[in-house]
Amino acid sequence: MYLSIGNRYIRDKEVIGIFDLDRATKKTASFLSHAEKMGKTEHLWSDMPRSFLVTDKKIYFTQSTVSRLVERKK
């Protein structure tokens, strides 16, 4: 199955986790900063993202809420 994360579809089996950016800790921010420096992130919207998905290859920032993404994944 595929998961719609805005303007992109990814395989739901690739998703390791779905996280709320408002609840990100300093360690999470450090992890995301490092991933951006390594070119492992993709911003799907130009607006401020609400959540991010971690996959085995990339981290996707999206405007969708965590609850909406979890509901789509079911």
Secondary structure, DSSP 8 states (H G I E B T S, - for coil): -EEE-SS-EEEGGGEEEEEEGGG--HHHHHHHHHHHHTT-EEES-SS--SEEEEESS-EEEESS-HHHHHHHH-
